[in-house]
Amino acid sequence: MAPSAQAHKRSHSLLLLQKLLNLRDSASPLTIILDSLEQSAGPLVHEFIHRAKIVRSKVVFVSFATVKKPHNTDHFIKARGKSLKTLAAEIASQCAVPRAALTPKEVNSTHKYLIIIDSLNLLASRRGGDRHLLPAFFSEIISPVVSLVAVYHNDVPIATATARSEYDPHPLTLLSHLATAVFRVSSLYQAVEAKRARERSIQEPEFGLREGREGVLIGLKRGSNVSGIVIEMEMRRRSGRAVAEKFVLVPSSSSSSADRTGTVSGSAAVGGSVNSNIMLLSDHPLFAPPRDVDADDAVARDGTQEDADSTFNLGLTDKQRRDREGVILPYFDAQTDIGAGEGGRILYEMGREDDFDDEEDEI
């Protein structure tokens, strides 16, 4: 039996996400992760690092807010206070790859590099005169064997320059335009609470800054049994077509914890397999459609799934089935094949009120 279009789309979306996380075939040279106080990008950053070490890629961590070197990273660069030119030269020195064009065979045989920037907010606020510096900075460090994953905090304000023109795009708009893949992470617990509110036709709850409360912001609900993060993927293909899908990433029990800045620590096996669970948001048990009890009873009684999709019962009782078999259809004799191609003829008996024309009978 051929797979349905929905099953094919589900498999295609999962394979595309796996390709991005595994850094295969330079699927995304520049990946931007957008997080907030409610949900840190740490679990997704850890997933990138863990998968990079499985395929023996070198990991270069560029720190603007992280104090200690994260686990499973090969090089740790402190970027605060350095100019973009100096920072780009230091990153390029750790990725010992010639800038000349590489053939596809050389790209596959050369060691791959994963560069992670824990915060782009400071870089996004820098300008060189009347232009942004990020495009030139990215072009200095990205190559066919280098993949860049950078985190941008949505809720951290950016100090814009006074000389900025009103027609200049916002730094986040510029980053979204330059990136080949954008991941927006959010709390699974908050998504579940919003879904429950929609099902009850009440106003969805607000979290974090949107609550409008004064005092300490508590982003993640630590006491909740809901574990995992929601990943909203937007992948830009070379043709310009975007592929968007929502996933749920449930880290394994042995996965490390991550803080607000994306710092990760733990003891994941370098040569082991990926233990985290990734699924579509629609496939998560908490987002499954509610079951209809009446429909389930109909399926159990009749053994057919078609009855469960209807708003009324299409099944027949034994008495109704016997009555239907005993009904004699009109012109039943005309359904009998009597030979010589005369099957299907119409038998009609004239009544008193009929005014039959002899000329029409001849025709």
WOTATA-V148632 format. One line per field, one symbol per residue. ss: DSSP state (~ for helix, > for strand, _ for the rest). psi: psi as a letter, one per 20 degrees, with the letter a starting at -180 (. if undefined). Layout:
ss: ???
psi: ???
This chain:
ss: ____~~~~~~~~~~~~~~~~~__~~~___>>>>>>______~~~~~~~~~~~~~___>>>>>>___________>>>>_____~~~~~~~~~~~_________~~~~~~___>>>>>___~~~~__>>__>>_~~~~~~~~____>>>>>>>>_________________~~~~~~~~__>>>>>>>~~~~~~~~~~~~________~~~~_________________>>>>>>>>_____>>>>>>>>>______>>_____>>___________>>>>~~~_~~~_____~~~~~~~~~~___~~~~________~~~~~~~~______~~~~______________________~~~~~_
psi: pqqrhghghghggghgghhghilpklhnhopppoaahhpqjghhghgggghhhhjlqppooophipgqpqqjqhqopoipiqrhggghhhghhhnmpqiqpqrhghghiqpqpopppipighhhiqqndkqqigghghhhiprhjpppoqppohjoqpoqqhjpqiipqqhhggghhhqipppoqrphghhghhghhhhjlrpqqqqchihkqqbppofqnhjqioqrqpoopoporhiippopqprpooqrhiqrqqahijpqqalqpgjaroiqpprqhiiqhijqqqqoghhhhhghgijqihhhiqirpirqrhghhhhhhipoqqlhhiipojrkkjqjqppppqrhipnpphhhhh.
